[in-house]
C-alpha cells in the first residue's frame, strides 16, 4: 500500500492493513509497530544527543528532534484525529511531572542528574516522551477495544491517568529519597 493511499484511508477512517474497514480514528496495528519502533529510535538518539557529555549545539538537537516531532504530530492529526491529539496535550500537562521524574530516573542510571542541564536541553526528550505516551494511550484504547465503547473508554482513560500518577509519584519519591 502506498503512503498517499494509506493517509487518505486514515483520514476517511478506513485504513487497515487487512483491507477491512474500521471505525474513524482506528489505526492499524502496523501504525503502532512502525511508529513505536521509529519513534523509539529517534527518541533514543534525541535523548543521547541531549545528554551526552560532549553534546552538540542546541541548534543541532532542535533540528534533529524538531523536524521529526513536527512530522509525528502531522501524522497523528491525520491518523488519530484532532480529539485524540487534544488528549496528547492532556498527557503533556499530566506528563510534565512524569517526564521530569522518568527522565531524571533514566539519567540517574548514567550517573547524571536532571538539574545539571539547562531547561532548553530537556525540550526534545520531553516532546518525545509526550509523543510516545500518546501512542501508548492509543494502543491501550485499541487493545482494550474501547474506541467505540464510551463506558469502557472512560474506564481505560481513568485507569491510564491513575496508573500514570502512581508511577510518576513513586519515581519522584524514589528520586528525592536518593533511590
URZI-V293874 format. One record per residue. N is the residue number from 0. RES is the residue in one small letter. SS is DSSP state (H for helix, E for strand, - for the rest). PSI is psi as a letter, one per 20 degrees, with the letter a starting at -180 (* if undefined). OMEGA is omega in whole degrees, -180 to 180 (NA if undefined). Layout:
# URZI-V293874
<<N/RES/SS/PSI/OMEGA> <N/RES/SS/PSI/OMEGA>>
This chain:
# URZI-V293874
<<0/x/-/p/180> <1/x/-/q/-174> <2/x/H/g/-179> <3/x/H/g/179> <4/x/H/g/180> <5/x/H/g/-180> <6/x/H/h/177> <7/x/H/g/179> <8/x/H/h/178> <9/x/H/g/177> <10/x/H/h/-179> <11/x/H/i/-179> <12/x/-/k/-179> <13/x/-/j/-178> <14/x/-/p/175> <15/x/-/p/180> <16/x/-/h/-177> <17/x/-/j/176> <18/x/-/j/174> <19/x/-/q/179> <20/x/-/p/178> <21/x/-/r/-177> <22/x/-/r/-179> <23/x/-/p/176> <24/x/-/i/-178> <25/x/-/o/179> <26/x/-/q/176> <27/x/-/r/179> <28/x/H/h/177> <29/x/H/g/-178> <30/x/H/g/-180> <31/x/H/g/179> <32/x/H/g/-177> <33/x/H/g/-177> <34/x/H/h/178> <35/x/H/g/-180> <36/x/H/g/-178> <37/x/H/g/-178> <38/x/H/h/177> <39/x/H/g/180> <40/x/H/g/-180> <41/x/H/g/179> <42/x/H/g/178> <43/x/H/g/179> <44/x/H/h/176> <45/x/H/g/178> <46/x/H/g/-179> <47/x/H/g/179> <48/x/H/g/-177> <49/x/H/h/-170> <50/x/H/j/179> <51/x/-/q/-176> <52/x/-/g/180> <53/x/-/l/-176> <54/x/-/q/176> <55/x/-/r/-180> <56/x/-/q/179> <57/x/H/h/179> <58/x/H/g/179> <59/x/H/g/179> <60/x/H/g/-179> <61/x/H/h/177> <62/x/H/g/-180> <63/x/H/g/-177> <64/x/H/h/-174> <65/x/H/g/180> <66/x/H/g/-179> <67/x/H/g/-180> <68/x/H/g/178> <69/x/H/g/-180> <70/x/H/g/178> <71/x/H/g/-179> <72/x/H/g/178> <73/x/H/g/178> <74/x/H/g/180> <75/x/H/g/179> <76/x/H/g/-178> <77/x/H/g/-173> <78/x/H/g/-172> <79/x/H/h/179> <80/x/-/r/-175> <81/x/H/h/-179> <82/x/H/g/-180> <83/x/H/h/180> <84/x/H/h/176> <85/x/H/h/173> <86/x/H/h/177> <87/x/H/h/178> <88/x/H/h/174> <89/x/H/g/176> <90/x/H/h/-180> <91/x/H/g/179> <92/x/H/g/177> <93/x/H/h/-173> <94/x/H/i/-179> <95/x/H/g/178> <96/x/H/g/-179> <97/x/H/g/179> <98/x/H/g/179> <99/x/H/g/-179> <100/x/H/g/-175> <101/x/H/g/178> <102/x/H/h/175> <103/x/H/g/179> <104/x/H/g/179> <105/x/H/g/-180> <106/x/H/h/178> <107/x/H/h/178> <108/x/H/h/-180> <109/x/-/j/178> <110/x/-/k/-179> <111/x/-/r/179> <112/x/-/q/-178> <113/x/H/h/-178> <114/x/H/i/179> <115/x/H/i/-178> <116/x/-/q/176> <117/x/-/q/-176> <118/x/H/h/-177> <119/x/H/h/-179> <120/x/H/h/-176> <121/x/H/i/-173> <122/x/H/g/-176> <123/x/H/g/177> <124/x/H/h/179> <125/x/H/g/-180> <126/x/H/h/176> <127/x/H/h/179> <128/x/H/g/179> <129/x/H/g/-180> <130/x/H/h/-177> <131/x/H/h/178> <132/x/H/h/174> <133/x/H/g/179> <134/x/H/h/178> <135/x/H/g/180> <136/x/H/g/178> <137/x/H/g/177> <138/x/H/g/180> <139/x/H/h/178> <140/x/H/g/-179> <141/x/H/g/-177> <142/x/H/h/176> <143/x/-/j/-179> <144/x/-/l/-177> <145/x/-/i/-174> <146/x/-/g/-179> <147/x/-/j/-177> <148/x/-/n/-175> <149/x/H/h/179> <150/x/H/g/180> <151/x/H/h/-180> <152/x/H/g/178> <153/x/H/g/178> <154/x/H/g/179> <155/x/H/g/179> <156/x/H/g/180> <157/x/H/g/179> <158/x/H/g/179> <159/x/H/g/-179> <160/x/H/g/-178> <161/x/H/g/-180> <162/x/H/g/179> <163/x/H/g/-179> <164/x/H/g/180> <165/x/H/g/-180> <166/x/H/g/-179> <167/x/H/g/179> <168/x/H/g/179> <169/x/H/g/180> <170/x/H/g/178> <171/x/H/g/180> <172/x/H/g/178> <173/x/H/h/179> <174/x/H/h/180> <175/x/H/h/179> <176/x/-/i/180> <177/x/-/j/-174> <178/x/-/*/NA>>
